[in-house]
Amino acid sequence: MVDQVSPALARRIALAAQGFGRAAPAAPGTRALTGVVDRLGLLQIDSVNVFERSHYIPAFSRIGAYDRALLDRVAWGRRGRLVEYWAHQAAFIPRELWPLFEFRRAAYRAEGASEWGGWLAENRSLAEWLRAELSTNGPMRASEIEHDANERRGPWWGWSAVKRTLEWMFRTGEVVCVDRRRFERVYALPEQGLEPHLLEHGPAEADSIRALVERAAAALGIATAPDLADYWRMTQAQVRPAIADLVDAGTLVPVEVPGWRTGSRPSAAWVHRDARRPRRVEGVSLLSPFDPVVWFRPRAERLFDFHYRIEIYTPEPQRRYGYYSLPVLVDDRVVARVDLKSDRSARVLRVQSAWAEPAAPAETAERLVPVLREAAAWQGLDEITVTGRGDLSGSIEGALRAVA
């Protein structure tokens, strides 16, 4: 008989697997930071910097105000512990995972060399020239080597042929990213950026997918097949054989969660054998829009009854919650969202809007204010202002005054 897990316990299992409910260290350092990365398996990268770039936020959510320079040090350079690749979207992953994505690089190579006009097939001479440039000069930004910066082609947002070719080579593994300068990738040949043992041929595709599904299951705690597929942006067809193997091995344990449904039928779900089943998860955290807790929107709705869409791509008159609205996690529920902006010139954290979810507890604002103050200090900002938009803004403003 399949074990039943209540929706409340499922939430707690998921959050504990993600590192919530633990006491934050008094002075989080490299060990605490790398612990977050190892637990999650990846940090999604995004260019939006209105509050803070997304890859810095998950560690703040879990361990508090750490030194962001620590992440830079572990992420970049030949001695870094991380490497950037298309693992979910663009993301930092532990270097030891690099070989597991050889099947994806092979798929990109097949796509780029396809007879129907793949970009690399059409621009092979340019790719060879770029390899020669990097071999001669070492790691470089695209802007440093573009020879046709005025060329503009269709829907590539103004990228030149050089930039587009480098991006394809990044996907196929012909170049790697060893740094970002002003958020622009610095490209290198693989042997310039990665240790030799990482460049050996990766495991067979089935073995890689099984290893990645196990990592996803450990990071999620409890999951459906779509959850496990989305973590590394694979298809359900790819992950289902791996799930079956992991069930046979006892790594994944089938469970049923009342209310988790696929259409009219209960959703199949699995718990990782090492997942904790805490009686409670306590704490308050701001979540990045690209945090694994909420990045797969169907899972966020299933776990928290929380409908979430980031509105940075929505025209301003049509935005409901704000440009960069961060979910607010209180204990084991997502109970609010706040649109934050780090006004660095004025040294002010601006709460541009704040909205409570229908079941938000009455003390939400009071519990959120200390986290907002910590976030402001983390960003090097001196004060917090609230604009008044949203049904939670007045309560936050009052709680700020009470603390002051």
Disulfide bonds with the S-S distance in Angstrom:
none
